[in-house]
Amino acid sequence: MAFESLGEKLQKTFKKLRGHGKVSEKDIKEAMREIKMALLEADVNFKVVKNFENSVKEKAMGSEVMESLTPGQQIIKIVRDELTALMGGEAEKLQVSSKPPTVIMMAGLQGAGKTTTTGKLAKMLKKQGKRPMLVACDVYRPAARKQLEVVASQVEAGFFSMPESDNPVEIAKTAVSRCDLSLYDTVIIDTAGRLHIDEELMAELVSIKEAVAPTEILLVVDAMTGQDAVNVAESFNNQLDITGVILSKLDSDTRGGAALSVRAVTGKPIKFAASGEKMDDIEAFHPDRMASRILGMGDVLTLIDKAQEAFDEKKAAELEKKMREASFDLDDFLDQMEQMKNMGPMENILGMLPGVNAKALKGVNVDEKQMARTAAIIKSMTKKERENPSIINASRKKRIAMGSGTEVREVNVLLSNFENMQKMMKQMTSGKFMKKFGKRFGM
């Protein structure tokens, strides 16, 4: 989980501060020393850490904090605000050209996840009503064009390639000039990466930029590379004047250096954060929400955004009615499972809840395969069996188990769990429960 190590150390420091009714100058200096060490160990740029330390210390030493009733909480708020400012303050949206098409140029080193991130960005734009076309300008890496074509197919985006040409500048220019505006309003150019930054790579990228005048130049940075990611971002920015950064591979226990240093060093915003293997695993980067995650305060707003994307409003209203009428069946249960899966890995979802310890989640085994087996069992039932599971006798259970490739024991467990859930729903919607708890919860 992203920033796990850094978050643990900062939260441990704040726990000590909360234990003090009043804090002294010595307490603040000790806390700042621990915060400084945590940031340096997370591979945050030294100059960035020094500026951060001075800014927090100056505000924390103020009389408002020192003499307040909750100094520990005041200092945590200062650190959160400074972390937010360090990562850019406010979320910045993707720029859109006033005259279509909007041209987005993707850059980055080989292995940063650039091609996959290109597909994720295309899928996100499609959800927003855009019509993207992916352009294959990596003519060096074996099978790079084919990989992008497969990615384009997965996200149902357009694809442009010129197998007869080995000139990336010509390919990019032709793609933009031939773009059928009735089909596509956004062109995303996937450029070649290298294992390291060299003059040849930069010269090629500058030539593509001059040929197509992109609306956005987005640099894909591997968040796992720490301080190296900052050096890469600085080099690309000096040559290309990038417009923004996409942090990839944020689902690992990233040390955090890249996210906390890139904006401060380059002056360019982090616009998106990508994690996971699915094409849906990308989200707008909100500095304030990320700061809250790092400090263990959760990220309820992103959780709500994900839920709104994944859940159908009409279905949600129907589900609410069924729960009130206690007519929730296995078809509804299956539908809810599918929508939950659309929100992303369960570990990531739980990690957004305030107060949930990221380290504790390591012991939580969210078995995605088991969810698939449960779905297979339900899909092996007839329509009547899903609507009324009580009719499922021994012979039906045997047939369902054979049809789903599972055992009768697993069918029994599912039916037992579902029956218990129905009983709980009936209790929650009963008059006695509503009378007792309705006012308390505003029902």
N, C-alpha and C positions, 0 to 999 in steps of 0.2 A: 504494500500500500504506500502511496506517495508520501514522502516526508515523514515516514514513521519514526526513524531514529531521531531526527531533529525535533519532531513534535514531543517525543517522550522526554527528552532532556529539558526542553523549555517548560513543559508541564510540571516536571519534578521541581524545577526552580520556583515556579509560581506557587506550588503547594506549600513550600517553606514560607513564602511571603504571606500567604493567607493565614498562616498560623500566628502571625504577629498582630497584636491589637494596634500597636504603633510601630513604625519602622524608623530606624536611625539612618544616618548617612552611611554608617558602616554596613548596615543590611543592604542598602541599595548598591553600594560598591561591590559587595560580595555577589549579589544577584547579577549585576552587569558583567562581572568577570565570568560567571557561569554561562550567561547568554552569549558572551563573546566567544568562549571556547566552543560552545555548541554550534555556532555559526561557522567558525573556522573549520571544525571537524566535518561540517556538512559541505565543505569545499566552496564556501562563499568567498568572493574576491576580498582580499585583505583591506583594500582601500574602502570598499563598500561597508565592511564590518566596522572599520574605524569611524566612518561618518555616522553609521547607524548608532553605534555605542555613544558617541558624543551627543547626538540629538536626543536619545532616550534619557541619558543621564541628566542633561540640562533640564528637561521637562519634569523628570522624576524628583529632582532636588527642590522643585518649587514648593512654596509654602502651602499651596492648595492640596498637594499630595501629602506632604509631611505631617500636616495638622488635621487631615481628614479622618473620619471615623473608619473608613475602609481603604487604607493606603495600598494594601496588596492589590485590591481590585482596580484601583486607579492606575497603578503601574502596569497591570496587565492590559488595560485599555490603551495606555500610551504605546506599549509594545505592539499591540494589534494595529493601531493607527499607523505606526511607523513602518510596520511590515507591509501594510496596504499601500502606503505611499512609495515604498521601495519597489514594489512590483507594478507601479503605474497609477495607483489611485482608483481610476474608473475603467470599466471595460470599454474597449474601443471596437467599433463595428468595422466590418469589411467595407471598403470604399466601392461604390458602384459608378461606372462611367455614365455621364449624361448622354453620351451617344453610343449605343450598343455596337459591338459587343464589349463587355467588361473583360479585360485581359489580365489574367493572374499568372505570374511567373513563379514557379516553385524552384527553390535552390537548396543546396545542402550537400554534405559529404556523403559518400557511399556508405550504406549501412545505417543511416539515420532514420530510415523508414519513410523516405520521401515519396516513393510511388504509392505505397499503401495509404499514406496520409493524403495524397492527392485524391484517391478514391473516396476516402472518408469525407473530405471537404466537399467533393462533388455531391455525395449523398445528402449532406447537411443542406447544401444549396438547393437541391431538388425539393426537400421538405419545405423550403421557404418560397417555393414557386418558381425557382430559376430553372433554366434549361442548359446545363453545362456540356461542353465537349472537351474531352481530354486529348492532348496532342503529345505524341511520342517524339521527343527530341534527344533522347539518350541513344546515340548510335554506336556506343562503344561497349557497354556491358552486354554480354551474351544473353539473349532472350529478353532483354529489357522491354522491347516493343511488344512482345507477346504478353509479358506480365501486365503491362498497362492495358492491353486490349482485354485481358481476362478481368481485370479490376473494373474497367468501364462497363463490361457486360454484367458484372455482379451488381453494380449500382444503377444499371439501366441508364447510363449516360452515353453521349456520342463519343466516337473515337476517330482520330485522324492520324494517319501515318503515311510516309512516302518511302516504301522499301527500296525504291530505285535510287534514293538520295542518301548520301552520308554527310550532308551539310546541315547541321541543326539550325543554323540561321535561316537557310532557305525553307526548311520545313516549317518553322515557326511563322515566317512571313507569309508563306502560301496558305497555311491553316487559317490565319486571321483574315486574309484577303478573300478566301473562298468560303468563309463562314456564312452559312445560310441563316439569316436572322429570323426567318420564320420557324426554324427548327431549334436554333441555339442562340442564347443571349449572353453566354459566359464561355470564355475560352481559357482552359487551365493548361499551361505548358509545363510538362514534366521534363526538366533538364537533366543532363548527366552529372553525376557526382564523381568524386575521386576519393581515394583512401586518405589523401592529405591535400592541403591547399597548395596549388601551384599556379604559375603565371599563365599557363595554357588554359586551365579551367576558367580563371577569372577573365581572360581575354575573350573567351567564347561567350561567357555569360553577358559581358558588357556589349558584345556585338548583337546578341539576341535582344537585349534591352533596347539598344538603339534602333533595331529593325522594327520592333512591334510596339514600342512605347507603352509598356504594361501599366495598368491602373494600380496594381498591387505587385510588389515583389516580396514573397513570403519565404523566410528562411526556416527550414525544418531542422530543429536542434534536438539531438538525443539527450533527454534529461538525465540519463544515467552517467553521462561523461563528466559531470561536475565542472571543474575549472576549465577543462579543455573546451567545453561548449561555449564558454564566455570568450575564449580566444578566437574560436571559429566565428562566432557572431560578430566580433569586432572587425575581423579581417574582411568578411563578406560585406559588412556595412560600409567600411572604408572604400571598397571598390565599387559596390553596386548602389549604395544608399538605399538599403532595404526599407520597406514600409512597415514590416511587422515580423513577428516570430511565431512559429507553431512548436510547442514543446511536445515531443513524441515520447512514448514509453513511460508515461507517468504512472503506470499500474505497478511498477516495481517499487522496492523500498529506496526510492530516489533520495540521494543525500540532500538535494535541495539547492545546491550551489547555482545551478543554471537558472532556475526560476527566480532566485533572489538577487542575481547579479546581472543578468542580461539587460534588463531595462536600465539599470543604473549606469552600466558601462557604455551601452550603445545609444541610449536615449530613445530607442524604438520600442513600441508596445508589444507585449505578448498577446496575441489575438485569440489563439486557440490552444487547447490542451487535448492531446490524443492519448488514449490508453486502450489496452486490450487488443484482441485480434479481429473483432467484428467491425464491419464498416460503419456501424452506428456509434462506435466508441470514440466520439470527438465532441467537444463542447466549447462554447465561448469561454474565454478566460476572464474570470472576475477576480481582481486582486483582493477585494475585501472578503469574498467567500473563501479564497484560498488561504488567507491569513487566519480566518476562523478555523479552518480545517487543521492547520498546523498547530494551533493552540488548543485543540481538543474541544472547540466550541461547536463542532458540527457544521453542516452546510445545508440547512433546511430549504433554502431558496432553490438551490440546484436540484435537490430531491423533488421539490414541487414541480420544477420545470420538466424533469424527466418523467414524472407521473403524468403530467398534462400531455406530453408527447406520446406516451405509451398507451394511455387509457382513452377509450372512446366515450365522449360525454353522454351520448344517447344510451350506450350500453351500461354506463355507470348509473344512470337514472333508473333503468330497468332493473338492475341488480339491487338497488336500494329498495325498490318496490317489492321485489321477490323476497328480500330479507325480512321486510316488515310483515309480509304475508306468509313467511316460513315455507316458501315454495322453491327455494334454492335447490337446484338439482346438479347432477354430475356434469351436464353440459356447461352450466354456469361456472362450476369449479374448474373445468378444463380451460374455459375462456380466460378466467382470471390468472391461471398459471401461465398461459401464453403471453398475456399482457405484462405480467411481472418479468418474464424473460426479456421482453423488449426494453426494459429499463436498464439492462446491463448486468454484470456479475453481482451476485448477492452480497459478496464481501464488500464491494465498493459502495453499494446502497447502504448497508449497515454502518459503514464508516462515516457516512454523512450525518448520522444522528448525533445530536449533542450528548456528550458524556459517555459515548461508546469508546472504550479503550481499543485502539487499533491493534495493540499487541495481543489483547485477549481474543481478537478475531482469528488469530492464527490457530487457535484450538477449535474453532467452529468449522465443521466440515459441511459445507453446502454442496451436496452431491448433485450436480447437474444431470448425471446419468440416471440417478434415481427418479428425478423429475420426468425424464424422457420415458422411463419404464412405466411410471404412473399414467402418463399421457397415453402410452400404448395400450394399457389395460382398459382405460375408459373408451378409447376408440374401437376396441374389440367388442364392445357391448352394442346391443341393438338400441334403437331410439327409445323403446319402451323401458328397457333396463336402466338407461341413463336417467329417465324421468322418474322412475319408481324402482330404486335399487332393492326394495324389500322383496321383489318377485324373484330375485336371483337365488336359485337353489343350488344344490351340490352339482348337478349335471351342467347347469349354466356356468357355474364357476370353472368347471373343468374345461368347457369350451372356450371361455374367455381367456383362461391361462394359456391354452394351446395357441389361440389366435394372436396373443400378444408376446409369445415367446417367454412367458414368465411361469411362476409356480402358483398353485392354488393358494398357498400360504400368503403370497404377496397380494392376491386378490382379496383375501379375507382381511388383511391389515388395512387395505385401502377402504373397504366397505365399513370396517369398524371405526376408523378415523373419521370418515364422512358422517357416519351416524352420530358420533359424539359432537361433531361440529354443528349438525342440524339441531341437536338438543340444546347446545349453547346459544344458538341463534334464537330459538323459541323462548328461552329464558330471558334473553336480552330484550326481546320485543314484547314480552308479556306485560300486562297491566300493572302487576305488582312491582316489577323491576322499574318500569317507567315512572311509577308513582314515587318510588323510593329514591331513584337516582336522576330522574328526568330533569328536575329543576337545577340540580347541582351541575349537570353537563349542558344545560341550555337546550334540552330536548323538549 
